[in-house]
Amino acid sequence: MTEPENINQMLDELKSAPVSEISKYIYPAISRFRFLAKPERLECARAFYEWANENKGHEPVKWCYAEFLFGLYHFINEEHETSLRFLTVARKQFEELDDREGLGLCSMLIGAIYRTFCNFDLALKILVEGYHLLRQSGHYPVFVAAAANSLANTNVDMRN
């Protein structure tokens, strides 16, 4: 099985998984997502997004993860403004649905984008939130490390 097929299989399994088990499927998928070629990433994100959009009425949390996945897709492609639009929509919805893991994932990427925009104070505030939420979850070690790295580099950028 190819890597895009593996990721699509994880996302397909996520579709029928209970909300309490989302991290079991989303974490391995998003951890490997960045290694796909751009067209393959787009196809994986698009397929899951289309399903989630059709089912958003009875699967709102999974729709938020589809928004996050599209935000991640654009983040990897360094399309930061577009990524920020997807991530802020997902973050707001995660907050309303009280999904702390999704909130943490979005916060980590949003903080990294603000760092790229040299808005260091806002980057630190949001990165700290993402770091703590992801660390508490215990499900996203690569993203916890990325948040910690962004926090450290933001402090270096600020000459702290």
N, C-alpha and C positions, 0 to 999 in steps of 0.2 A: 504494500500500500504506500502511495506517495505521501509526502508530508501534508500537502493541501487536503488530501483525502482523510488523513488522520485528524486534522483540525476540524474539518467538516463533520466527521463522525462524532467528535467530542461535542461540537455545537448541536448536532442532531440529538445526541443523548441528553443534552441540557434542556432541550425543548420539552421533554416529558419528565424531567427531574423535579422533585419537590423543591420549593424555594430554599428550604434549609440545606439542600445539597448543591446549590449553585456553584460554590467554590470548588467542589470536586471536579467539575467539568470546565468551568471558565478559566481557572488558573492554568492548567496544562495547555489549554488552547491559546491563551494570550501570551504565555511564556514562550511558545514556539512561533507565534504569529509573526514576530519581528524578523524571523529568518526566512520568511517566504519572499519570493520575488514580488514586486509591486503589483503586477496584474493578478497574481494568485491571492495576495492579501485582499485586494479589492473584491475579488469574486467571493471569498469566504465571508467578508464583512457584509457584502451586498445580499448574499443568500440568507444569512441569519437575520439581517435587518428587515428584509421583505417578509419573512415568516413572522418576526416579532411585531411588525407594523400591522399585519393582518390579524394578529392575536392579542393586540395590546389591551383590549377591553377586559380580557380574563387572564392575561399574563403581563401585568404592568411592570413587574420587576425585571422580567426577561427583556421587555422592550427597552428598559433603561440600560441593560447590559449591551443591547444592540447599539444604542446610541453611543455608549462608552466605546464599543469596538470600532465604530466609525471614527470617533474622536482619536482613538489610538492609531488607526490607519493613517489619518492625516498628520498626527504628531510624528510618526515614523518618517513620513514623507517631507517633514519640515514645512508643512502647510499650517502654520501655527494659528492664524486667524480662523481658518475653517475648523481646525481641531477644537479651538476654544468655544466655538458656537455649539458643537455637538456635546462637548464636555460640560458646559454650563447648563444646558438643558438636562442632561443626565444627572448632574450633581443635584440640581434643584429637585428633581423627581425622586432621587435616592433619599434625599433629606425628608421629603414629604412621606415616603413609604417606610422611613426608619430603617433603611438598609445601610448599615454602617460600613460594610465592606465595600460596596459600590461607591459610597461617599468617599471613602479613603482612596480608592483607585483614581477617582476623578480628581480629587484634591491634589494627589501626587503629581498628576500630569499638568493640571492647571498651574500649580506652583512652578513646575519646570518651565512652562511657557512664559509665565511672568518673569522668571529669571532671564530667559532669552530676551524679553523686552526690556531688561534692565530695571524692572520695577521690583527691587530687592526686598523692600519692606513687606509688600503684599506677597511676594514669593515665599518669604520666610514664614509668614503667618499661615498660609495655606499648606505649605510643605510640612510644617509641624503638625497640623491637623491630620494630614494624610498619613504621615509617619506613625503617629500614635494610633490611629484607627486601624491601620494595616498590621501594625505590630500586635495590637490586642487581639486581632482575629486569629493570628497564628497560621493563616492559610496562604500568604503571599510573600514568601521570603525574598524572592528576586525584586519585588516591588518595594519592600521595606528597605532593602539595600540601596535601591535606586533613589528612594526618598532621602535616606541618610546621606548619600553621596551628593545629591542636589543641595541639601541643607549645608553640608560642609563647603561645597564650592560657592554657594551664595555668600557664606560668611567670608570666604577668601576674596570674593568679588568686592565685598564691602570693606575689606581690609581689617576685619575683626580677628 
